[in-house]
Every structure is written in C-alpha cells, then in structure tokens.
Amino acid sequence: MRILLIEDDQLIGDGLKTGLEKMGFAVDWFQNGAEGCEALLLIPYDAAVLDLGLPDRDGLSVLKEWRQKGRKEPVLILTARGDVDNRIIGLDSGADDYLPKPFALKEVIARLKALIRRRNDQLEPMIRCQDITFNPNTKEVLKNNSLVELTPKEIFVLELLLSRRNQVFSRELLEEKLYAFGNEVQSNAVEVHIHHLRKKLGKDLIKTVPKIGYMIQS
C-alpha cells in the first residue's frame, strides 16, 4: 500500500518511514504542508498520515483542502494537540482517526491497516477467494490451507487485487501503488510480480485483461 506521510519532525518522520517500509508499505514523506497537499491531489494513495503542526501551514487547512476538492483517502492525524477539543476539531474537519504524540509505531500501523480495510469494505479480517485465504493483519497467505511464502511486493499486489475483486488494475496504477517517489522501477517489475504470484498460487487466479491490466474475479 502507498502511504503519504506529512511530518516536519525529522526524527519522527524518519522513524515512521522506516517502520512502515519494513511492513511493506511504500511511503512518500514530505516535511511541509504545501508539497504534501499537492502530492495527494496527484497520486492515488491508500491513506495519509498528517501532522498538524507543520512549518508553512496548519495541517487542518491541508485536510480541509483535500476534502473540499473531493479527496476521500483515509487520513490519520498525528499531533501533540491531544486534548478532546482538538481531537473533535480534527475529526470534524475530515480526519478518519486521531493519534496523539507520543505514539507507538505498531499502533500507527494497526490504525492505518484498519482505515484501509474500512475504505475497502473489508470489515471481515480474512479474505477468501477460490483456494486462497489471506489474512490482512498477519499478511499470511494460505493455498489449500498450506502456508505460501511471498515477498512483500507480491503480498501487496495480491492484497490489492483480492481486496478489490472484479476491478481491473493497469500496470501503471500498480506501479504507482507499489513504489514511492525516487525509487527506480524496472519496466517489467509488475509483470514479474504477477508471474511469481501465478507460479506460487495458480496460473488461473490472476486474470490478464488484454491491453488494460490485471484482476482477480470473485
């Protein structure tokens, strides 16, 4: 999943980016509101982590602009403003969740996963399709009840296609979801991931829609 992180504190931002990437997320990190605000208007993120105390503009104004322009990505606010009144203001401004500083990285990750599942209508934690069972919380993949070892990128592609069955994803969109800004992407990277998934999980699981992209059918 691709996450937008807007946090001006170097230590916090670096810790979040490193921790999220270790969990398989692609992270674009911006340290000011103007660049971060523009990024969400250009890139299809799965969720955003937004600090309120930014150097150039208040995080709430960034959030309000997103919502006014019709952006519906789930937003998790991180802030030192942890009192009840400020939490209410943040939620009323369009935030989906609110976590006061200091916080634990594992709680940030858990809340992001919950927001993304909710956005994808995945209230049931286990996803099942054909002989495949996927647990979004543990990232475990079973085929006929046997554990299958996948790379983080393979897990990401599988989760995306499983969570939005019957939706076709182009190669370009999958690349945007898989890789953060500045990461070099090989021209056949998506095709390689799809090939490996078919080899491990069955050649008929992922369908190719000619000249359009890939999908998993219900």
C-alpha positions as CSV (number, residue, x, y, z in Angstrom):
1,M,0.0,0.0,0.0
2,R,1.2,3.5,-0.8
3,I,1.1,6.0,2.1
4,L,1.5,9.7,2.1
5,L,3.4,11.0,5.2
6,I,3.4,14.7,6.1
7,E,5.6,15.3,9.2
8,D,8.1,18.0,9.7
9,D,9.9,16.4,12.7
10,Q,13.0,14.7,11.2
11,L,13.3,12.0,13.9
12,I,9.6,11.1,13.9
13,G,9.3,11.2,10.1
14,D,12.4,9.0,9.6
15,G,11.1,6.5,12.2
16,L,7.7,6.3,10.6
17,K,9.0,6.0,7.1
18,T,11.5,3.3,8.0
19,G,9.0,1.3,10.1
20,L,6.2,1.5,7.6
21,E,8.5,0.4,4.8
22,K,9.7,-2.6,6.8
23,M,6.0,-3.6,7.0
24,G,5.7,-3.5,3.2
25,F,4.3,0.0,2.7
26,A,5.6,2.4,0.1
27,V,6.0,5.8,1.7
28,D,6.3,9.3,0.3
29,W,7.4,11.6,3.0
30,F,7.0,15.4,2.9
31,Q,8.1,17.9,5.6
32,N,5.8,20.8,4.7
33,G,2.1,21.2,4.0
34,A,2.3,22.7,0.6
35,E,4.2,19.8,-1.0
36,G,2.2,17.2,0.9
37,C,-1.1,18.8,-0.1
38,E,-0.1,18.8,-3.7
39,A,1.0,15.2,-3.6
40,L,-2.4,13.9,-2.5
41,L,-4.0,15.7,-5.4
42,L,-1.7,14.0,-7.9
43,I,-1.1,10.4,-6.6
44,P,-3.6,7.7,-5.7
45,Y,-2.6,7.0,-2.1
46,D,-4.2,4.3,0.1
47,A,-4.0,6.5,3.2
48,A,-2.3,9.6,4.6
49,V,-0.6,10.3,7.9
50,L,-0.8,14.0,8.7
51,D,0.9,16.1,11.3
52,L,-1.0,19.3,12.4
53,G,2.0,21.4,13.4
54,L,3.6,22.0,10.1
55,P,6.1,24.9,9.4
56,D,4.3,26.5,6.5
57,R,0.6,25.9,7.1
58,D,-1.6,24.2,9.7
59,G,-2.3,20.6,9.0
60,L,-6.1,21.2,9.4
61,S,-6.1,23.6,6.5
62,V,-4.4,20.9,4.4
63,L,-7.0,18.3,5.4
64,K,-9.9,20.8,4.7
65,E,-8.5,21.5,1.2
66,W,-8.3,17.8,0.4
67,R,-11.9,17.2,1.5
68,Q,-13.2,20.3,-0.3
69,K,-11.6,19.0,-3.5
70,G,-13.3,15.7,-3.1
71,R,-10.4,13.6,-1.9
72,K,-11.7,10.7,0.1
73,E,-8.4,8.9,1.1
74,P,-8.4,7.9,4.8
75,V,-6.4,10.3,7.0
76,L,-4.7,9.6,10.3
77,I,-3.8,12.7,12.2
78,L,-0.7,12.6,14.4
79,T,-0.3,15.6,16.7
80,A,0.8,16.9,20.1
81,R,-2.6,18.6,20.4
82,G,-4.1,15.6,22.2
83,D,-6.9,17.2,24.2
84,V,-10.5,16.3,23.5
85,D,-11.5,19.6,21.8
86,N,-8.7,19.4,19.3
87,R,-9.5,15.7,18.5
88,I,-13.1,16.8,17.8
89,I,-11.9,19.6,15.6
90,G,-9.7,17.2,13.6
91,L,-12.4,14.6,13.2
92,D,-15.0,17.3,12.2
93,S,-12.5,18.6,9.6
94,G,-12.5,15.3,7.8
95,A,-10.0,13.1,9.6
96,D,-10.7,9.4,9.9
97,D,-8.6,8.8,13.0
98,Y,-6.6,10.7,15.5
99,L,-3.4,9.6,17.4
100,P,-1.7,12.0,19.9
101,K,2.0,12.1,20.3
102,P,3.9,10.3,21.7
103,F,2.7,7.1,20.0
104,A,3.9,3.6,19.3
105,L,4.8,2.7,15.7
106,K,2.8,-0.6,16.0
107,E,-0.3,1.4,16.8
108,V,0.2,3.7,13.8
109,I,0.5,0.6,11.6
110,A,-2.6,-1.1,13.1
111,R,-4.7,2.0,12.7
112,L,-3.6,2.5,9.1
113,K,-4.5,-1.1,8.3
114,A,-7.9,-0.7,9.9
115,L,-8.6,2.5,7.9
116,I,-7.5,0.9,4.6
117,R,-9.7,-2.2,5.3
118,R,-12.6,0.0,6.2
119,R,-12.2,2.0,3.0
120,N,-12.1,-1.2,1.0
121,D,-15.2,-2.6,2.9
122,Q,-13.1,-5.3,4.5
123,L,-14.7,-5.5,7.9
124,E,-14.1,-9.3,7.8
125,P,-10.4,-9.8,8.5
126,M,-9.9,-12.9,6.4
127,I,-10.2,-12.7,2.6
128,R,-11.0,-15.9,0.8
129,C,-11.0,-16.5,-3.0
130,Q,-11.0,-19.9,-4.6
131,D,-8.4,-22.0,-2.6
132,I,-6.6,-18.9,-1.3
133,T,-7.0,-17.4,2.2
134,F,-5.3,-14.1,3.0
135,N,-5.0,-12.5,6.5
136,P,-4.6,-8.7,6.1
137,N,-3.4,-8.4,9.7
138,T,-0.6,-11.0,9.6
139,K,-0.1,-10.9,5.8
140,E,-0.2,-14.8,5.8
141,V,-1.3,-16.4,2.6
142,L,-2.7,-20.0,2.5
143,K,-3.3,-22.1,-0.5
144,N,-5.4,-25.2,0.3
145,N,-4.6,-24.4,4.0
146,S,-0.8,-24.6,3.3
147,L,1.3,-21.5,4.0
148,V,2.8,-19.9,0.9
149,E,5.9,-17.7,1.2
150,L,5.6,-14.4,-0.7
151,T,7.8,-11.3,-0.9
152,P,6.5,-8.0,0.5
153,K,5.8,-6.7,-3.1
154,E,4.0,-9.9,-4.0
155,I,1.9,-9.7,-0.9
156,F,1.0,-6.1,-1.7
157,V,-0.1,-6.9,-5.3
158,L,-2.1,-9.9,-4.1
159,E,-3.8,-7.9,-1.3
160,L,-4.8,-5.1,-3.7
161,L,-6.3,-7.4,-6.2
162,L,-8.1,-9.5,-3.6
163,S,-9.5,-6.5,-1.8
164,R,-11.0,-5.1,-4.9
165,R,-12.0,-8.2,-6.8
166,N,-13.5,-7.7,-10.3
167,Q,-11.7,-4.3,-10.6
168,V,-9.0,-4.1,-13.3
169,F,-5.7,-2.5,-12.4
170,S,-3.4,-1.2,-15.1
171,R,0.3,-1.8,-14.9
172,E,0.9,1.9,-14.4
173,L,-1.5,2.1,-11.5
174,L,0.1,-0.9,-9.8
175,E,3.5,0.7,-10.2
176,E,2.2,3.9,-8.6
177,K,0.8,1.9,-5.6
178,L,4.0,-0.2,-5.3
179,Y,6.8,2.3,-5.4
180,A,7.4,5.6,-3.7
181,F,8.9,8.7,-5.2
182,G,12.6,8.3,-6.1
183,N,12.5,4.5,-6.3
184,E,13.8,3.2,-9.6
185,V,11.3,0.9,-11.2
186,Q,12.2,-1.7,-13.8
187,S,9.9,-1.6,-16.9
188,N,8.7,-5.2,-16.3
189,A,8.5,-5.1,-12.5
190,V,4.8,-5.6,-12.3
191,E,4.8,-8.4,-14.8
192,V,7.5,-10.2,-12.7
193,H,5.4,-9.9,-9.6
194,I,2.3,-11.3,-11.4
195,H,4.4,-14.1,-12.9
196,H,5.7,-15.2,-9.4
197,L,2.2,-15.0,-7.9
198,R,0.8,-17.2,-10.6
199,K,3.6,-19.7,-10.1
200,K,3.1,-19.9,-6.4
201,L,-0.7,-19.6,-6.2
202,G,-2.0,-21.0,-9.5
203,K,-2.0,-19.6,-13.1
204,D,-5.7,-19.0,-13.1
205,L,-6.0,-16.8,-10.0
206,I,-5.0,-13.5,-11.6
207,K,-6.6,-12.8,-15.0
208,T,-5.0,-10.7,-17.7
209,V,-7.3,-8.2,-19.4
210,P,-5.7,-7.6,-22.7
211,K,-4.4,-4.0,-23.2
212,I,-5.9,-3.0,-19.9
213,G,-4.3,-4.8,-16.9
214,Y,-4.9,-7.4,-14.2
215,M,-7.7,-8.5,-12.0
216,I,-9.0,-11.3,-9.6
217,Q,-12.6,-12.3,-10.2
218,S,-14.9,-13.2,-7.3
